[in-house]
Amino acid sequence: MNSTFFNFAEHLFSINQSRASKLAFIDDTRILTYGELELQARRTAASLIQLGLRREERVFVLMHDNVDWPVAFLGCMYAGIVPVAVNTLLPADDLAYMLEHSRSRAAIVSEALMPTFNEALSKASAHEVQHTWVSKPAISQAFLDIACEPMASCALTHPDDIGFWLYSSGSTGKPKGTVHTHANPWHTAELFGKAVLNIQESDVLFSAAKLFFAYGLGNGLTFPLSVGATVILSAERPTPDAVFKRWTGATPVLAGLKPTIFFGAPTGFAGMLAAPNLPAKSDVTLRMCSSAGEALPRDIGERFSAHYGVQIVDGIGSTEMLHVYLSNRPDDVRYGTTGKAVAGYELSLRGDDGLEVADGIVGDLYINGPSAALMYWTRREKSAETFQGAWLKSGDKYVRDAEGYYTYSGRSDDMFKVSGQYVSPFEVESTLMQHSTVLEAAVVAVLDDNGLTRAKAYVVLKAGQTATDALNAELQTFVKSKLTPHKYPRQIEFIAELPKTATGKIQRFKLRA
């Protein structure tokens, strides 16, 4: 990477010059070769300039995963304009806030999302959107309504120039506009996509996490385009049935094309393993799976590997770090742990006093690495709280063993003490999910009649199971047989569904409320 000039879009186009006819993306209705991707992205860049947009101005990208998404995203970056990738599941009120906060000058929106987008515009009295392009899934280049020649050469951006924004989940307070540079995705591709996952040109990738997520952006764009691989995109929600159709190539446009690498989250893997139509090993061509979002329970990883004979490489990343910085390796998977630091990242576990804790002691996880975001836009206090010099405070608690493997303990604001001893919600949840009747579980702290803190579990049962007092007692006994007594849930409430963020993370604060 040139230290004085680097444009991420130009970088991808340059390394794929010899692959012009190779399939880059295939969605629910269309395909896009590497040559077509570059041509359409450069036309998008020229169109934005022709509309009067200038370097570093923002474009609102509210699109379902289809072949227009990478065209829009990379077209903006090629022109030095900043795409703001937005969660398609958000209500109009959140979108209105983001429109005003980002001061986006233009928008590229999927046709199906236009009613919500128009509602957001009507609520965002201070928005600055002057142009809106509509992406129609059955029409190639539908959002390019200006006829012009492709932009001849890219904007001369610096590696540390602002490349794009992602919004954090906003589970507490307003979503935060996380500002990333042109160099950041290059670092994640080199340090994790290539060095850890060893993604190859021959691979076909499919990610349940959508492109607007930091995890999905790496899985479905940065990593595959950095090696010339092929990507399957889907606008559907990643239900087990939707995933299985892609795994087995059972859609008309796929015509038998099957992924070799799948990217999911623990919730998704649990749901798929419980599905009655889980494909047989002979029906898929998976050579590896990746998991992130939350820590992967040991039982899920072991059952999946037993069924398919492939590993789930579990890791943790964040919007602020752009992708995974702590991970298992394909040749060194220890289910129940999150593995070791990805080479190129430095980790630190610190106590409440800010000092490094010893092995075996729970501490707050800090990361030092080259893919960290610059800041939260117009959130100085929050930026200072998270981006602490060279270090980033993750908000996660971990414990490290003597061999250097990290085990997740929970979010810092989810941990609690019973009888003066820490309880990790994740540890109790993982234990409950080992029971044959349990699909999912979430554990929070509650006060008993004496005002003492105790663990309460919210449990989602597998299909066909019935909640009874006898099952309640059985689950409590099951946990006590595997964990120290103070950790077992004194209360269990059976519910139909756990509250989650769009990335599948359990929103325990809603259960506490």
N, C-alpha and C positions, 0 to 999 in steps of 0.2 A: 504494500500500500504506500503510495506517494504521500510523504508527510506534509506537503504543501498544497497538493490538489488531490481530491478524491470525491467522486460522485458515485454513490452506491449503485444507482440504476445503470450508469455507463459501465461500471465495473462488471455487472452481470451480463450486459449485452456483449461486452468485449470478450469475455471468457467463453461465450457460447456462439461465437461467430461461425464456427465449423458445424454447428448443430441446427442450422436454419430450418431444415425439413423435419427435425425430430419433434415428437409430441411433447409439449411442455405442460399443458393443462387440458383436462377433460372434465366437463361439468355435467349437469343433468340433461343438457340438450346440445352442447357444442364442444368443439375441440379447438385448440390453439397451439400452433407450432412455435418454436423459439424464434423463427424469423418473423412470423406474424405478431408475436408479442412485442418484439422490438419496434417493428413498423408502427403498430397501433399506439404504443406508448409514446413514441416520438411525435406522432400526429397529435396525441393528446397534449403533449408539452407545447407544441406550436399553437394549438388552439387556445390554450390558457393564456399564452403570451399575447395572442391576437385579441383576446377579450380584454386585455389591459392589466392582467394580474402581474405583479412584480415579485422579485426574489423575496422569499421568506414570508410572503402572504399565505394565508391558509385556505385550504379547500376541504370542505366537509364531505367525508366519504362514508355514506350510510348505505351499505350494499350487502345483499346476501352473497354467499360464496359462489361465484361463477367466474367465467373467464374474463369478464370486464373488470373484476376487482384488481388483479395484478396490473392490468393495463392502466387503470386510473392511478393506482398507488405509485407505480414506477414512472408513469408519465409526469406526475407532479414532481417527483424527486429529480428527474432528468432536467427539468426546467428550473430547479432550485426553489420551487414552490413547495409548501409544506402540507402534505396530506394529514388530515386529522381522522384517524380510523375510529369509527363509532360503533358501539354495541347495537345490533339490530333488534334486540329484545327490549330496549328501554321504552318507557312511556313518553308521551309528548312533553310532559313537564321537564323531564331530565334532558331531553334533546334541546328544548328551548334554552335551558341554562347553558348547555354546551355551545349552542350557536352564538349566544351573547358572549360567553367567556372566551371563546376562540377567535371571535371577530372574523369568522370565515367569510371570504369574499365570494365564493362560489360553492356549489354543492353537486355531488354526483350521487344519485339516489336510485335504488332499485324500484321498479314500477310498483311492486306490491307494497312498498313502504311509503309511497307518496301520500296517502291519506294521513298517516301519522306525522310525516314530515311537514305537510301543510298545516296541520294543527299546531305543531311546534313553532312554525314560522309565525302563526297568528298570535301565539303567546309570548314570543320573543320580540318585544317592542323595540329593542335596541340592536337587533341583528343587522348585519351588513351584507347579507347575501344578495348579490345582483344577478347571478346567473345560476340556473339549475339544469343539469343534464339528467335524463332519465335512462337507466339501464333496463332494457327489455330482454328477458332471457332467451327469446327465440330469434332475436335479430342481431346480427353481427354489427359491431361498432355503433349501436343505436344511440349511445350518449354523445357521439361525436357529430354534432349538428353543424359544424363549421368546416367547409371544404378548404383544406390548406395542405401545403407540402409538409412532410415530416421535418421537425427541428433538426437542422444540419449538425449541430454539435451541442453537447450538454453545457449546462451552467458550470462555471469553474468554481465549484464549491470546495471548501476546506474540510478535512476529516472531522473537525469539531464544529462545523456549521450545523445549524438545526436541520435535521432531515425529515422528521415526522413526529407526530404526537400520538400517544395512546392515553386513554382515560382509565384511571384506576377504578376499582369496583365501587368505591363510595359506600361501603357497607356501614360506615360511620361518618355522617356528614356528606357534603357535596362531593361528587367525583372530582378527582384531581388530574389536571392536564399534565401528563408526564412527558417531558421534552427529551427526545433522543436525537443523536447526531447521525451523520452519514456513515461514520466509522463503526458505530455500535453493532449493527447487524453483521458486519464483516467479522468482528471479533467473536460473536456467538457462533457463526458458521465455522470458523477456524478452530475454536477451542472446544466446542461441544458437538456440532453437527458432523464434522470430519474426524476430530481426534477421539471422541468418545463413541459416537454411534457408528462411525465409519460408513456413512451413507455413500453409495456408489452411483455412477451414471446409469447403471442397469436397474436401479431400484424404482419401484412405483410406490409413492407415498400417499397415505390417506389419514387425515387428522379429524377427529371428532371435534376438537377445539377449533373454532372458526378463526378466520384470518384477522379479525379485529382484535383478538386477544394476543398478548405478547407471545404466549406459548404457541398458538396457532400460526402466527406470522412466521415464526422460525420454521415450524413443521411444514407449512404449506407454501412457503415462498423463499425465504432466505436460504435454508439448507438445501432443498432440491435444486434451486437455480444456481447455487454455488458449485454444483458438481455435474449439472446437466441431466438430472433425473426427471421423472414424469410425476405429475401430481393429479390425484382425483379430488375434485371439489364437489360439494353437495350443499344445496340451499336448505335441505331438510333438517329438522331437529335430529340430533344424533341418538335416536331411540335404538334399542337393540335391532329391531327389524330394518331400520334404515342403514345401520352399520353392516348388518349381515348381507344385505343386497350388494354392497360395495365389496365386501370381503370375497364374495363368490362370483363377482362380475355379472350379477343377474339384473342388469338394467340394459335397455336397448342400446344406449350410446356406448356403454362399456364393452358390450359384445364379448364378454369373457375376460376382459382385462382385469387382473386382480392385484391388489396391493401386496407388496413384500414387507412393508413397514407400516404399522398402525400406531397412531398417537392417541391416547385416551386419558381418562382420569379415573381414580378409584371408584367413584360412584358408577361410572359407565361400565367398568369391568365387572362390578358386582351384579349389576342389572343383567348383563349379557350372560354371565354364568348361571343366573337363575332362570333365564328364558327357556321355554320348552323347545324352541326351534334352534338352539345353539348349533351352528354348523359343525360337522365332523372335521377332524384333522385333514382328511383327504379332500375336502371341498375348498380348502384355502391354500394360499401360497405364502403365508406369513413366515418370515425368517426372524423377525424381532418385533417387539412392541415397546412403547415408551409410555410412562405414566408420570403425570405431574398435576399440580393443582392443590392436592393434599397428599399426605403420606399414604402409601399403599399398605394396607394391612397384610401381614404375612400370609394369612389363610387364603386371601384372594390370589396373591401371586403364586402360591404353591398349587392351588387347584387349577389355575389357568395353565401353568406350565405342564401339569400332569395331563391335561386334556390335549394341548396342542404341541407339546415338546419344544416350545420356544420360551425364552425369558421375557419378562416384563422388566425393562430397565427403569427403575423408579428414581426420580430426582426431584429437586425443588428449585424453582426460579421465582421470578416476580416481575411485575410490570416495570418496576424501577430498575432492575438489572437486565431486563429484556428477555432473558431465557435462563436456562438451567445453569447453576454454578456449583451445585452439590449433587452428586449422583453415584449410583451404582454403575458398573461397567458390564458390557455384554459377556465378558469372560470372568466377571467377579460380581455376581449378584448375591447379596445377602438379604433375603426377604425379611422385613421387620426393621431394616435400617434404611437410611437414605444414602448410604455409601460414604464416599470420601470427596474432598474438594476437587473440583475440575481443575486440571492444570491451567495456570494463568490467573486463578482466583485464590485469594488468601482469606481464610476464615478465622474468626475469633469468637470464643464463648466467654461472656462477661457476666459477673454478678451485679447485684443492685448497686454496688460501690464502683462499678465501672472497671474493675480489675479482672484479669483472666482467671477463670475457674479451673480447678484440677479435673483430670479425667474422672468420669463417674458422677460429676456434679452438674445439675441442670443450670444452664446459663442462657442469656440472650445472645442470639446469633448476629454477628456483624460480618460484612463482606467487603473486601477490597478487590476490585476488578475493573477491567477496561471497558465493559459494556454498560456501566452505570449511567443513568440518565443525568442530564445537566441540572434539573430542578423540577419543581411543580410550578407551572405558570401562574404568576401573581399570587403565590401562596408562600410568602417569605418565611413565616413562622413554621409551617409544616415542612418546608424544604430544609430549614436548619435542624429540625428535629430528626429528619430521616437521613439527609446527606451531611455527614459529620466529617468534613475534611476528605481524606482519602477513603474513609469508611462509610458504609451504608448500614443503617440499623434496620434489620429485616422485620422485627416484630414477632419473630418465631423463637421458641425456646427449644433447645436441643441438649443432648448429653452425648459426650464423646467417650468411646472406650479406649483402652490402652493400645489397640491396633490402629486407631485413627478413624474408625467408623462412627458415623453420627446417627443417632436415633431421635426421632421427632418426639417432643413432649407436648406440644400444643402452641397455640398463639399466646403471646404474653398476656393478653387480657382475658384469656379463657382458663388459665391455670388457677387453681385454688388449693387451700390447705384444709385437711381434715385431721383432727387430733395433732395439729402442729406439723403435719407432714404434707408435702406437695402431692397433689393428684393430677396426673396427666389425663385429660379427657380422652385423648386419642388412644391411650393404652387401654382404658376401660372399654371404649367403643370397639377396638380391635378384638378384644377378648369376647365381648358379646357376639360379634359377628362370626366367631368360630362355632357358635351353636347352630345346629342344623335348621332351626326355625327362623333365624334372624337374617333379614336382608340388609338393613342399615340400622345404625344407632347413633345417638348424640347424647353427650353427658354434660351436665351443667351443675353448678353449685346452687343449693337451696338451703334455707334455714329450717331446722326442725322446731318442734314445740318449745324447746329450751333455748332457742336462739343460737344453736350450734350449726356450723356449716357441715352439710352432708352432700353426697353425690346423688343426683337424680338422672335417670336414663330415659330418653324418649326412643322408643323402639318401633321400627317398621318391620312387620313380619313378611315372610315369603308368601307367595300366592298359595292359597289352600290352608294356611295356618290360622288358628283361632286364638284370640287373646282370652286367657282364663287366669283365675287366681293361682291355679296350680302351675301354669307356665311361668307366671311372675316369680313364684317361689323357686322354681327350677332354675330360672336364669340367675337369680341372686346366688343360689348355691353354686352354680357353674362358675361364676366370676370368683367367688370366695375360694374355690378349689384351685384357681390358677394365679391369683394375685394376693398380696397382703391384705388382711381383713379390712383395714380402714378405707380401702379403695372401692369396695363393692357398693353398688347403688342401693341406698335405703328405700328409694322410691323408683318404680318403673311405670311409665305411662305409654300405652300402645297407641300409635297414631298412624294415619294413612300415608303421610308424606312429610319429609323434613324440609324446613325452609332453607333455601340455598341461593347463592349468588348465581349469575349467569355462567360462571366458570365451574359450577358444581361444588363450590366450597360451602360447607354447612354454616348457616348463620346462627350461631349459638346465642348471640345477643338477643335474638327474637324469642328464643325459648326461655331465656332468663327473664324476659319481660312478661 
